[in-house]
Amino acid sequence: MIKTGDKVYYYQTMNRVGTVVEIITERNNQLTVGGTSEARVFVRVEYPEGDIITYRRGDIQKNFD
């Protein structure tokens, strides 16, 4: 589970490691035949260069180095 302050990387750029600064949950009220769909979770990552980028939760991995 990823929390604020964890070191993470985006799966397509594993050489760039950043820090989680915010976790955003967006509710989805769309009704489908099977019921309502899940809430979307986004993670805002700050890199040492100063860039802040928002990724979907499933697109980032925790860095253990």
mmCIF file as Biopython writes it, N, C-alpha, C and O atoms, coordinates in Angstrom:
data_model
#
loop_
_atom_site.group_PDB
_atom_site.id
_atom_site.type_symbol
_atom_site.label_atom_id
_atom_site.label_alt_id
_atom_site.label_comp_id
_atom_site.label_asym_id
_atom_site.label_entity_id
_atom_site.label_seq_id
_atom_site.pdbx_PDB_ins_code
_atom_site.Cartn_x
_atom_site.Cartn_y
_atom_site.Cartn_z
_atom_site.occupancy
_atom_site.B_iso_or_equiv
_atom_site.auth_seq_id
_atom_site.auth_asym_id
_atom_site.pdbx_PDB_model_num
ATOM 1   N N  . MET A ? 1  ? 0.838   -1.180 0.000   1.0 0.0 1  A 1 
ATOM 2   C CA . MET A ? 1  ? 0.000   0.000  0.000   1.0 0.0 1  A 1 
ATOM 3   C C  . MET A ? 1  ? 0.883   1.243  0.000   1.0 0.0 1  A 1 
ATOM 4   O O  . MET A ? 1  ? 1.830   1.350  0.779   1.0 0.0 1  A 1 
ATOM 5   N N  . ILE A ? 2  ? 0.564   2.158  -0.866  1.0 0.0 2  A 1 
ATOM 6   C CA . ILE A ? 2  ? 1.348   3.388  -0.997  1.0 0.0 2  A 1 
ATOM 7   C C  . ILE A ? 2  ? 0.727   4.473  -0.130  1.0 0.0 2  A 1 
ATOM 8   O O  . ILE A ? 2  ? -0.489  4.668  -0.126  1.0 0.0 2  A 1 
ATOM 9   N N  . LYS A ? 3  ? 1.594   5.180  0.610   1.0 0.0 3  A 1 
ATOM 10  C CA . LYS A ? 3  ? 1.151   6.249  1.502   1.0 0.0 3  A 1 
ATOM 11  C C  . LYS A ? 3  ? 1.905   7.533  1.171   1.0 0.0 3  A 1 
ATOM 12  O O  . LYS A ? 3  ? 2.899   7.506  0.446   1.0 0.0 3  A 1 
ATOM 13  N N  . THR A ? 4  ? 1.438   8.632  1.693   1.0 0.0 4  A 1 
ATOM 14  C CA . THR A ? 4  ? 2.107   9.914  1.515   1.0 0.0 4  A 1 
ATOM 15  C C  . THR A ? 4  ? 3.507   9.836  2.118   1.0 0.0 4  A 1 
ATOM 16  O O  . THR A ? 4  ? 3.683   9.362  3.241   1.0 0.0 4  A 1 
ATOM 17  N N  . GLY A ? 5  ? 4.496   10.304 1.366   1.0 0.0 5  A 1 
ATOM 18  C CA . GLY A ? 5  ? 5.883   10.284 1.810   1.0 0.0 5  A 1 
ATOM 19  C C  . GLY A ? 5  ? 6.681   9.105  1.280   1.0 0.0 5  A 1 
ATOM 20  O O  . GLY A ? 5  ? 7.903   9.089  1.426   1.0 0.0 5  A 1 
ATOM 21  N N  . ASP A ? 6  ? 6.036   8.116  0.670   1.0 0.0 6  A 1 
ATOM 22  C CA . ASP A ? 6  ? 6.733   6.950  0.114   1.0 0.0 6  A 1 
ATOM 23  C C  . ASP A ? 6  ? 7.475   7.326  -1.161  1.0 0.0 6  A 1 
ATOM 24  O O  . ASP A ? 6  ? 7.058   8.218  -1.900  1.0 0.0 6  A 1 
ATOM 25  N N  . LYS A ? 7  ? 8.581   6.630  -1.404  1.0 0.0 7  A 1 
ATOM 26  C CA . LYS A ? 7  ? 9.333   6.771  -2.651  1.0 0.0 7  A 1 
ATOM 27  C C  . LYS A ? 7  ? 8.707   5.840  -3.682  1.0 0.0 7  A 1 
ATOM 28  O O  . LYS A ? 7  ? 8.552   4.647  -3.421  1.0 0.0 7  A 1 
ATOM 29  N N  . VAL A ? 8  ? 8.347   6.368  -4.846  1.0 0.0 8  A 1 
ATOM 30  C CA . VAL A ? 8  ? 7.680   5.592  -5.887  1.0 0.0 8  A 1 
ATOM 31  C C  . VAL A ? 8  ? 8.274   5.931  -7.248  1.0 0.0 8  A 1 
ATOM 32  O O  . VAL A ? 8  ? 9.001   6.913  -7.402  1.0 0.0 8  A 1 
ATOM 33  N N  . TYR A ? 9  ? 7.944   5.086  -8.241  1.0 0.0 9  A 1 
ATOM 34  C CA . TYR A ? 9  ? 8.320   5.365  -9.617  1.0 0.0 9  A 1 
ATOM 35  C C  . TYR A ? 9  ? 7.179   4.974  -10.533 1.0 0.0 9  A 1 
ATOM 36  O O  . TYR A ? 9  ? 6.389   4.085  -10.218 1.0 0.0 9  A 1 
ATOM 37  N N  . TYR A ? 10 ? 7.101   5.652  -11.679 1.0 0.0 10 A 1 
ATOM 38  C CA . TYR A ? 10 ? 6.128   5.349  -12.718 1.0 0.0 10 A 1 
ATOM 39  C C  . TYR A ? 10 ? 6.657   4.164  -13.509 1.0 0.0 10 A 1 
ATOM 40  O O  . TYR A ? 10 ? 7.852   4.106  -13.796 1.0 0.0 10 A 1 
ATOM 41  N N  . TYR A ? 11 ? 5.804   3.227  -13.864 1.0 0.0 11 A 1 
ATOM 42  C CA . TYR A ? 11 ? 6.267   1.976  -14.465 1.0 0.0 11 A 1 
ATOM 43  C C  . TYR A ? 11 ? 6.976   2.161  -15.805 1.0 0.0 11 A 1 
ATOM 44  O O  . TYR A ? 11 ? 7.746   1.287  -16.202 1.0 0.0 11 A 1 
ATOM 45  N N  . GLN A ? 12 ? 6.746   3.254  -16.509 1.0 0.0 12 A 1 
ATOM 46  C CA . GLN A ? 12 ? 7.424   3.472  -17.789 1.0 0.0 12 A 1 
ATOM 47  C C  . GLN A ? 12 ? 8.743   4.232  -17.649 1.0 0.0 12 A 1 
ATOM 48  O O  . GLN A ? 12 ? 9.550   4.255  -18.578 1.0 0.0 12 A 1 
ATOM 49  N N  . THR A ? 13 ? 8.959   4.852  -16.491 1.0 0.0 13 A 1 
ATOM 50  C CA . THR A ? 13 ? 10.214  5.572  -16.244 1.0 0.0 13 A 1 
ATOM 51  C C  . THR A ? 13 ? 10.746  5.154  -14.875 1.0 0.0 13 A 1 
ATOM 52  O O  . THR A ? 13 ? 10.687  5.918  -13.911 1.0 0.0 13 A 1 
ATOM 53  N N  . MET A ? 14 ? 11.263  3.936  -14.809 1.0 0.0 14 A 1 
ATOM 54  C CA . MET A ? 14 ? 11.721  3.385  -13.529 1.0 0.0 14 A 1 
ATOM 55  C C  . MET A ? 14 ? 12.955  4.082  -12.981 1.0 0.0 14 A 1 
ATOM 56  O O  . MET A ? 14 ? 13.244  3.977  -11.789 1.0 0.0 14 A 1 
ATOM 57  N N  . ASN A ? 15 ? 13.689  4.792  -13.834 1.0 0.0 15 A 1 
ATOM 58  C CA . ASN A ? 15 ? 14.899  5.458  -13.355 1.0 0.0 15 A 1 
ATOM 59  C C  . ASN A ? 15 ? 14.597  6.768  -12.632 1.0 0.0 15 A 1 
ATOM 60  O O  . ASN A ? 15 ? 15.487  7.321  -11.986 1.0 0.0 15 A 1 
ATOM 61  N N  . ARG A ? 16 ? 13.366  7.283  -12.720 1.0 0.0 16 A 1 
ATOM 62  C CA . ARG A ? 16 ? 12.975  8.514  -12.011 1.0 0.0 16 A 1 
ATOM 63  C C  . ARG A ? 16 ? 12.182  8.143  -10.769 1.0 0.0 16 A 1 
ATOM 64  O O  . ARG A ? 16 ? 11.073  7.620  -10.867 1.0 0.0 16 A 1 
ATOM 65  N N  . VAL A ? 17 ? 12.744  8.410  -9.616  1.0 0.0 17 A 1 
ATOM 66  C CA . VAL A ? 17 ? 12.077  8.108  -8.351  1.0 0.0 17 A 1 
ATOM 67  C C  . VAL A ? 17 ? 11.626  9.417  -7.720  1.0 0.0 17 A 1 
ATOM 68  O O  . VAL A ? 17 ? 12.395  10.371 -7.605  1.0 0.0 17 A 1 
ATOM 69  N N  . GLY A ? 18 ? 10.352  9.439  -7.312  1.0 0.0 18 A 1 
ATOM 70  C CA . GLY A ? 18 ? 9.789   10.632 -6.691  1.0 0.0 18 A 1 
ATOM 71  C C  . GLY A ? 18 ? 9.134   10.292 -5.358  1.0 0.0 18 A 1 
ATOM 72  O O  . GLY A ? 18 ? 9.141   9.139  -4.927  1.0 0.0 18 A 1 
ATOM 73  N N  . THR A ? 19 ? 8.576   11.291 -4.721  1.0 0.0 19 A 1 
ATOM 74  C CA . THR A ? 19 ? 7.928   11.150 -3.421  1.0 0.0 19 A 1 
ATOM 75  C C  . THR A ? 19 ? 6.450   11.469 -3.544  1.0 0.0 19 A 1 
ATOM 76  O O  . THR A ? 19 ? 6.069   12.450 -4.183  1.0 0.0 19 A 1 
ATOM 77  N N  . VAL A ? 20 ? 5.616   10.635 -2.929  1.0 0.0 20 A 1 
ATOM 78  C CA . VAL A ? 20 ? 4.168   10.861 -2.942  1.0 0.0 20 A 1 
ATOM 79  C C  . VAL A ? 20 ? 3.853   12.059 -2.055  1.0 0.0 20 A 1 
ATOM 80  O O  . VAL A ? 20 ? 4.230   12.088 -0.883  1.0 0.0 20 A 1 
ATOM 81  N N  . VAL A ? 21 ? 3.163   13.041 -2.614  1.0 0.0 21 A 1 
ATOM 82  C CA . VAL A ? 21 ? 2.776   14.223 -1.840  1.0 0.0 21 A 1 
ATOM 83  C C  . VAL A ? 21 ? 1.281   14.260 -1.543  1.0 0.0 21 A 1 
ATOM 84  O O  . VAL A ? 21 ? 0.849   14.933 -0.607  1.0 0.0 21 A 1 
ATOM 85  N N  . GLU A ? 22 ? 0.485   13.537 -2.342  1.0 0.0 22 A 1 
ATOM 86  C CA . GLU A ? 22 ? -0.967  13.558 -2.128  1.0 0.0 22 A 1 
ATOM 87  C C  . GLU A ? 22 ? -1.608  12.346 -2.776  1.0 0.0 22 A 1 
ATOM 88  O O  . GLU A ? 22 ? -1.182  11.909 -3.845  1.0 0.0 22 A 1 
ATOM 89  N N  . ILE A ? 23 ? -2.627  11.804 -2.135  1.0 0.0 23 A 1 
ATOM 90  C CA . ILE A ? 23 ? -3.428  10.721 -2.700  1.0 0.0 23 A 1 
ATOM 91  C C  . ILE A ? 23 ? -4.839  11.251 -2.878  1.0 0.0 23 A 1 
ATOM 92  O O  . ILE A ? 23 ? -5.458  11.729 -1.927  1.0 0.0 23 A 1 
ATOM 93  N N  . ILE A ? 24 ? -5.347  11.164 -4.106  1.0 0.0 24 A 1 
ATOM 94  C CA . ILE A ? 24 ? -6.641  11.751 -4.455  1.0 0.0 24 A 1 
ATOM 95  C C  . ILE A ? 24 ? -7.608  10.634 -4.807  1.0 0.0 24 A 1 
ATOM 96  O O  . ILE A ? 24 ? -7.296  9.786  -5.643  1.0 0.0 24 A 1 
ATOM 97  N N  . THR A ? 25 ? -8.771  10.621 -4.185  1.0 0.0 25 A 1 
ATOM 98  C CA . THR A ? 25 ? -9.816  9.658  -4.501  1.0 0.0 25 A 1 
ATOM 99  C C  . THR A ? 25 ? -10.953 10.391 -5.191  1.0 0.0 25 A 1 
ATOM 100 O O  . THR A ? 25 ? -11.499 11.356 -4.658  1.0 0.0 25 A 1 
ATOM 101 N N  . GLU A ? 26 ? -11.299 9.929  -6.367  1.0 0.0 26 A 1 
ATOM 102 C CA . GLU A ? 26 ? -12.368 10.553 -7.146  1.0 0.0 26 A 1 
ATOM 103 C C  . GLU A ? 26 ? -13.523 9.580  -7.241  1.0 0.0 26 A 1 
ATOM 104 O O  . GLU A ? 26 ? -13.381 8.479  -7.772  1.0 0.0 26 A 1 
ATOM 105 N N  . ARG A ? 27 ? -14.649 9.985  -6.732  1.0 0.0 27 A 1 
ATOM 106 C CA . ARG A ? 27 ? -15.833 9.115  -6.789  1.0 0.0 27 A 1 
ATOM 107 C C  . ARG A ? 27 ? -16.376 9.067  -8.203  1.0 0.0 27 A 1 
ATOM 108 O O  . ARG A ? 27 ? -16.332 10.049 -8.944  1.0 0.0 27 A 1 
ATOM 109 N N  . ASN A ? 28 ? -16.888 7.905  -8.555  1.0 0.0 28 A 1 
ATOM 110 C CA . ASN A ? 28 ? -17.474 7.720  -9.876  1.0 0.0 28 A 1 
ATOM 111 C C  . ASN A ? 28 ? -18.913 7.271  -9.667  1.0 0.0 28 A 1 
ATOM 112 O O  . ASN A ? 28 ? -19.147 6.159  -9.194  1.0 0.0 28 A 1 
ATOM 113 N N  . ASN A ? 29 ? -19.861 8.099  -10.004 1.0 0.0 29 A 1 
ATOM 114 C CA . ASN A ? 29 ? -21.269 7.797  -9.784  1.0 0.0 29 A 1 
ATOM 115 C C  . ASN A ? 29 ? -21.943 7.203  -11.018 1.0 0.0 29 A 1 
ATOM 116 O O  . ASN A ? 29 ? -23.169 7.233  -11.135 1.0 0.0 29 A 1 
ATOM 117 N N  . GLN A ? 30 ? -21.156 6.672  -11.921 1.0 0.0 30 A 1 
ATOM 118 C CA . GLN A ? 30 ? -21.708 6.090  -13.134 1.0 0.0 30 A 1 
ATOM 119 C C  . GLN A ? 30 ? -22.404 4.775  -12.806 1.0 0.0 30 A 1 
ATOM 120 O O  . GLN A ? 30 ? -21.823 3.909  -12.152 1.0 0.0 30 A 1 
ATOM 121 N N  . LEU A ? 31 ? -23.635 4.626  -13.255 1.0 0.0 31 A 1 
ATOM 122 C CA . LEU A ? 31 ? -24.408 3.411  -13.014 1.0 0.0 31 A 1 
ATOM 123 C C  . LEU A ? 31 ? -24.348 2.533  -14.257 1.0 0.0 31 A 1 
ATOM 124 O O  . LEU A ? 31 ? -24.636 2.979  -15.367 1.0 0.0 31 A 1 
ATOM 125 N N  . THR A ? 32 ? -23.969 1.279  -14.049 1.0 0.0 32 A 1 
ATOM 126 C CA . THR A ? 32 ? -23.895 0.329  -15.154 1.0 0.0 32 A 1 
ATOM 127 C C  . THR A ? 32 ? -24.872 -0.806 -14.886 1.0 0.0 32 A 1 
ATOM 128 O O  . THR A ? 32 ? -25.546 -0.818 -13.856 1.0 0.0 32 A 1 
ATOM 129 N N  . VAL A ? 33 ? -24.950 -1.755 -15.804 1.0 0.0 33 A 1 
ATOM 130 C CA . VAL A ? 33 ? -25.848 -2.896 -15.638 1.0 0.0 33 A 1 
ATOM 131 C C  . VAL A ? 33 ? -25.462 -3.713 -14.406 1.0 0.0 33 A 1 
ATOM 132 O O  . VAL A ? 33 ? -26.326 -4.261 -13.721 1.0 0.0 33 A 1 
ATOM 133 N N  . GLY A ? 34 ? -24.154 -3.791 -14.128 1.0 0.0 34 A 1 
ATOM 134 C CA . GLY A ? 34 ? -23.677 -4.569 -12.985 1.0 0.0 34 A 1 
ATOM 135 C C  . GLY A ? 34 ? -23.654 -3.796 -11.679 1.0 0.0 34 A 1 
ATOM 136 O O  . GLY A ? 34 ? -23.229 -4.343 -10.661 1.0 0.0 34 A 1 
ATOM 137 N N  . GLY A ? 35 ? -24.091 -2.559 -11.667 1.0 0.0 35 A 1 
ATOM 138 C CA . GLY A ? 35 ? -24.074 -1.730 -10.457 1.0 0.0 35 A 1 
ATOM 139 C C  . GLY A ? 35 ? -23.183 -0.517 -10.667 1.0 0.0 35 A 1 
ATOM 140 O O  . GLY A ? 35 ? -22.855 -0.166 -11.800 1.0 0.0 35 A 1 
ATOM 141 N N  . THR A ? 36 ? -22.797 0.114  -9.580  1.0 0.0 36 A 1 
ATOM 142 C CA . THR A ? 36 ? -21.927 1.285  -9.684  1.0 0.0 36 A 1 
ATOM 143 C C  . THR A ? 36 ? -20.485 0.831  -9.819  1.0 0.0 36 A 1 
ATOM 144 O O  . THR A ? 36 ? -20.131 -0.264 -9.380  1.0 0.0 36 A 1 
ATOM 145 N N  . SER A ? 37 ? -19.656 1.663  -10.421 1.0 0.0 37 A 1 
ATOM 146 C CA . SER A ? 37 ? -18.250 1.325  -10.579 1.0 0.0 37 A 1 
ATOM 147 C C  . SER A ? 37 ? -17.444 1.881  -9.406  1.0 0.0 37 A 1 
ATOM 148 O O  . SER A ? 37 ? -17.941 2.694  -8.627  1.0 0.0 37 A 1 
ATOM 149 N N  . GLU A ? 38 ? -16.188 1.427  -9.294  1.0 0.0 38 A 1 
ATOM 150 C CA . GLU A ? 38 ? -15.339 1.808  -8.166  1.0 0.0 38 A 1 
ATOM 151 C C  . GLU A ? 38 ? -14.876 3.261  -8.260  1.0 0.0 38 A 1 
ATOM 152 O O  . GLU A ? 38 ? -14.937 3.888  -9.317  1.0 0.0 38 A 1 
ATOM 153 N N  . ALA A ? 39 ? -14.414 3.772  -7.123  1.0 0.0 39 A 1 
ATOM 154 C CA . ALA A ? 39 ? -13.815 5.098  -7.093  1.0 0.0 39 A 1 
ATOM 155 C C  . ALA A ? 39 ? -12.435 5.020  -7.740  1.0 0.0 39 A 1 
ATOM 156 O O  . ALA A ? 39 ? -11.768 3.989  -7.663  1.0 0.0 39 A 1 
ATOM 157 N N  . ARG A ? 40 ? -12.013 6.094  -8.369  1.0 0.0 40 A 1 
ATOM 158 C CA . ARG A ? 40 ? -10.690 6.147  -8.988  1.0 0.0 40 A 1 
ATOM 159 C C  . ARG A ? 40 ? -9.713  6.763  -7.998  1.0 0.0 40 A 1 
ATOM 160 O O  . ARG A ? 40 ? -10.044 7.716  -7.293  1.0 0.0 40 A 1 
ATOM 161 N N  . VAL A ? 41 ? -8.506  6.210  -7.953  1.0 0.0 41 A 1 
ATOM 162 C CA . VAL A ? 41 ? -7.478  6.712  -7.041  1.0 0.0 41 A 1 
ATOM 163 C C  . VAL A ? 41 ? -6.305  7.222  -7.872  1.0 0.0 41 A 1 
ATOM 164 O O  . VAL A ? 41 ? -5.780  6.513  -8.730  1.0 0.0 41 A 1 
ATOM 165 N N  . PHE A ? 42 ? -5.906  8.454  -7.604  1.0 0.0 42 A 1 
ATOM 166 C CA . PHE A ? 42 ? -4.770  9.079  -8.267  1.0 0.0 42 A 1 
ATOM 167 C C  . PHE A ? 42 ? -3.727  9.430  -7.221  1.0 0.0 42 A 1 
ATOM 168 O O  . PHE A ? 42 ? -4.056  9.711  -6.069  1.0 0.0 42 A 1 
ATOM 169 N N  . VAL A ? 43 ? -2.465  9.412  -7.635  1.0 0.0 43 A 1 
ATOM 170 C CA . VAL A ? 43 ? -1.357  9.720  -6.728  1.0 0.0 43 A 1 
ATOM 171 C C  . VAL A ? 43 ? -0.548  10.857 -7.336  1.0 0.0 43 A 1 
ATOM 172 O O  . VAL A ? 43 ? -0.138  10.789 -8.495  1.0 0.0 43 A 1 
ATOM 173 N N  . ARG A ? 44 ? -0.323  11.890 -6.555  1.0 0.0 44 A 1 
ATOM 174 C CA . ARG A ? 44 ? 0.474   13.028 -7.009  1.0 0.0 44 A 1 
ATOM 175 C C  . ARG A ? 44 ? 1.910   12.820 -6.524  1.0 0.0 44 A 1 
ATOM 176 O O  . ARG A ? 44 ? 2.154   12.673 -5.326  1.0 0.0 44 A 1 
ATOM 177 N N  . VAL A ? 45 ? 2.860   12.808 -7.472  1.0 0.0 45 A 1 
ATOM 178 C CA . VAL A ? 45 ? 4.262   12.511 -7.179  1.0 0.0 45 A 1 
ATOM 179 C C  . VAL A ? 45 ? 5.118   13.731 -7.460  1.0 0.0 45 A 1 
ATOM 180 O O  . VAL A ? 45 ? 4.989   14.364 -8.508  1.0 0.0 45 A 1 
ATOM 181 N N  . GLU A ? 46 ? 6.005   14.063 -6.508  1.0 0.0 46 A 1 
ATOM 182 C CA . GLU A ? 46 ? 6.940   15.170 -6.695  1.0 0.0 46 A 1 
ATOM 183 C C  . GLU A ? 46 ? 8.339   14.601 -6.902  1.0 0.0 46 A 1 
ATOM 184 O O  . GLU A ? 46 ? 8.811   13.773 -6.123  1.0 0.0 46 A 1 
ATOM 185 N N  . TYR A ? 47 ? 8.990   15.059 -7.966  1.0 0.0 47 A 1 
ATOM 186 C CA . TYR A ? 47 ? 10.333  14.606 -8.294  1.0 0.0 47 A 1 
ATOM 187 C C  . TYR A ? 47 ? 11.371  15.591 -7.775  1.0 0.0 47 A 1 
ATOM 188 O O  . TYR A ? 47 ? 11.046  16.752 -7.525  1.0 0.0 47 A 1 
ATOM 189 N N  . PRO A ? 48 ? 12.633  15.141 -7.606  1.0 0.0 48 A 1 
ATOM 190 C CA . PRO A ? 48 ? 13.679  16.050 -7.092  1.0 0.0 48 A 1 
ATOM 191 C C  . PRO A ? 48 ? 13.887  17.293 -7.952  1.0 0.0 48 A 1 
ATOM 192 O O  . PRO A ? 48 ? 14.335  18.324 -7.449  1.0 0.0 48 A 1 
ATOM 193 N N  . GLU A ? 49 ? 13.567  17.208 -9.245  1.0 0.0 49 A 1 
ATOM 194 C CA . GLU A ? 49 ? 13.717  18.369 -10.132 1.0 0.0 49 A 1 
ATOM 195 C C  . GLU A ? 49 ? 12.650  19.428 -9.878  1.0 0.0 49 A 1 
ATOM 196 O O  . GLU A ? 49 ? 12.746  20.539 -10.398 1.0 0.0 49 A 1 
ATOM 197 N N  . GLY A ? 50 ? 11.636  19.096 -9.083  1.0 0.0 50 A 1 
ATOM 198 C CA . GLY A ? 50 ? 10.561  20.038 -8.791  1.0 0.0 50 A 1 
ATOM 199 C C  . GLY A ? 50 ? 9.271   19.761 -9.535  1.0 0.0 50 A 1 
ATOM 200 O O  . GLY A ? 50 ? 8.258   20.412 -9.278  1.0 0.0 50 A 1 
ATOM 201 N N  . ASP A ? 51 ? 9.289   18.797 -10.462 1.0 0.0 51 A 1 
ATOM 202 C CA . ASP A ? 51 ? 8.075   18.447 -11.207 1.0 0.0 51 A 1 
ATOM 203 C C  . ASP A ? 51 ? 7.080   17.747 -10.290 1.0 0.0 51 A 1 
ATOM 204 O O  . ASP A ? 51 ? 7.465   16.928 -9.456  1.0 0.0 51 A 1 
ATOM 205 N N  . ILE A ? 52 ? 5.793   18.074 -10.448 1.0 0.0 52 A 1 
ATOM 206 C CA . ILE A ? 52 ? 4.723   17.368 -9.744  1.0 0.0 52 A 1 
ATOM 207 C C  . ILE A ? 52 ? 3.780   16.805 -10.794 1.0 0.0 52 A 1 
ATOM 208 O O  . ILE A ? 52 ? 3.179   17.550 -11.568 1.0 0.0 52 A 1 
ATOM 209 N N  . ILE A ? 53 ? 3.653   15.469 -10.813 1.0 0.0 53 A 1 
ATOM 210 C CA . ILE A ? 53 ? 2.853   14.793 -11.831 1.0 0.0 53 A 1 
ATOM 211 C C  . ILE A ? 53 ? 1.841   13.887 -11.140 1.0 0.0 53 A 1 
ATOM 212 O O  . ILE A ? 53 ? 2.156   13.260 -10.129 1.0 0.0 53 A 1 
ATOM 213 N N  . THR A ? 54 ? 0.628   13.817 -11.681 1.0 0.0 54 A 1 
ATOM 214 C CA . THR A ? 54 ? -0.430  12.975 -11.139 1.0 0.0 54 A 1 
ATOM 215 C C  . THR A ? 54 ? -0.557  11.725 -11.999 1.0 0.0 54 A 1 
ATOM 216 O O  . THR A ? 54 ? -0.688  11.805 -13.221 1.0 0.0 54 A 1 
ATOM 217 N N  . TYR A ? 55 ? -0.514  10.552 -11.331 1.0 0.0 55 A 1 
ATOM 218 C CA . TYR A ? 55 ? -0.628  9.259  -12.008 1.0 0.0 55 A 1 
ATOM 219 C C  . TYR A ? 55 ? -1.805  8.486  -11.436 1.0 0.0 55 A 1 
ATOM 220 O O  . TYR A ? 55 ? -2.248  8.748  -10.317 1.0 0.0 55 A 1 
ATOM 221 N N  . ARG A ? 56 ? -2.309  7.531  -12.208 1.0 0.0 56 A 1 
ATOM 222 C CA . ARG A ? 56 ? -3.289  6.595  -11.674 1.0 0.0 56 A 1 
ATOM 223 C C  . ARG A ? 56 ? -2.577  5.647  -10.718 1.0 0.0 56 A 1 
ATOM 224 O O  . ARG A ? 56 ? -1.407  5.323  -10.921 1.0 0.0 56 A 1 
ATOM 225 N N  . ARG A ? 57 ? -3.268  5.207  -9.691  1.0 0.0 57 A 1 
ATOM 226 C CA . ARG A ? 57 ? -2.658  4.378  -8.658  1.0 0.0 57 A 1 
ATOM 227 C C  . ARG A ? 57 ? -2.053  3.095  -9.222  1.0 0.0 57 A 1 
ATOM 228 O O  . ARG A ? 57 ? -1.009  2.656  -8.741  1.0 0.0 57 A 1 
ATOM 229 N N  . GLY A ? 58 ? -2.667  2.495  -10.207 1.0 0.0 58 A 1 
ATOM 230 C CA . GLY A ? 58 ? -2.166  1.253  -10.761 1.0 0.0 58 A 1 
ATOM 231 C C  . GLY A ? 58 ? -0.932  1.409  -11.623 1.0 0.0 58 A 1 
ATOM 232 O O  . GLY A ? 58 ? -0.320  0.411  -12.002 1.0 0.0 58 A 1 
ATOM 233 N N  . ASP A ? 59 ? -0.546  2.645  -11.944 1.0 0.0 59 A 1 
ATOM 234 C CA . ASP A ? 59 ? 0.591   2.886  -12.824 1.0 0.0 59 A 1 
ATOM 235 C C  . ASP A ? 59 ? 1.892   3.148  -12.082 1.0 0.0 59 A 1 
ATOM 236 O O  . ASP A ? 59 ? 2.934   3.304  -12.719 1.0 0.0 59 A 1 
ATOM 237 N N  . ILE A ? 60 ? 1.865   3.202  -10.755 1.0 0.0 60 A 1 
ATOM 238 C CA . ILE A ? 60 ? 3.100   3.463  -10.017 1.0 0.0 60 A 1 
ATOM 239 C C  . ILE A ? 60 ? 3.440   2.272  -9.128  1.0 0.0 60 A 1 
ATOM 240 O O  . ILE A ? 60 ? 2.573   1.492  -8.735  1.0 0.0 60 A 1 
ATOM 241 N N  . GLN A ? 61 ? 4.728   2.159  -8.825  1.0 0.0 61 A 1 
ATOM 242 C CA . GLN A ? 61 ? 5.241   1.096  -7.974  1.0 0.0 61 A 1 
ATOM 243 C C  . GLN A ? 61 ? 6.069   1.720  -6.866  1.0 0.0 61 A 1 
ATOM 244 O O  . GLN A ? 61 ? 6.668   2.780  -7.046  1.0 0.0 61 A 1 
ATOM 245 N N  . LYS A ? 62 ? 6.098   1.057  -5.723  1.0 0.0 62 A 1 
ATOM 246 C CA . LYS A ? 62 ? 6.880   1.529  -4.585  1.0 0.0 62 A 1 
ATOM 247 C C  . LYS A ? 62 ? 8.353   1.192  -4.807  1.0 0.0 62 A 1 
ATOM 248 O O  . LYS A ? 62 ? 8.681   0.112  -5.298  1.0 0.0 62 A 1 
ATOM 249 N N  . ASN A ? 63 ? 9.232   2.116  -4.446  1.0 0.0 63 A 1 
ATOM 250 C CA . ASN A ? 63 ? 10.667  1.911  -4.588  1.0 0.0 63 A 1 
ATOM 251 C C  . ASN A ? 63 ? 11.247  1.505  -3.231  1.0 0.0 63 A 1 
ATOM 252 O O  . ASN A ? 63 ? 11.000  2.171  -2.225  1.0 0.0 63 A 1 
ATOM 253 N N  . PHE A ? 64 ? 12.016  0.418  -3.203  1.0 0.0 64 A 1 
ATOM 254 C CA . PHE A ? 64 ? 12.552  -0.090 -1.945  1.0 0.0 64 A 1 
ATOM 255 C C  . PHE A ? 64 ? 14.048  0.124  -1.791  1.0 0.0 64 A 1 
ATOM 256 O O  . PHE A ? 64 ? 14.649  -0.434 -0.873  1.0 0.0 64 A 1 
ATOM 257 N N  . ASP A ? 65 ? 14.670  0.917  -2.664  1.0 0.0 65 A 1 
ATOM 258 C CA . ASP A ? 65 ? 16.123  1.169  -2.538  1.0 0.0 65 A 1 
ATOM 259 C C  . ASP A ? 65 ? 16.391  2.252  -1.526  1.0 0.0 65 A 1 
ATOM 260 O O  . ASP A ? 65 ? 17.547  2.600  -1.286  1.0 0.0 65 A 1 
#
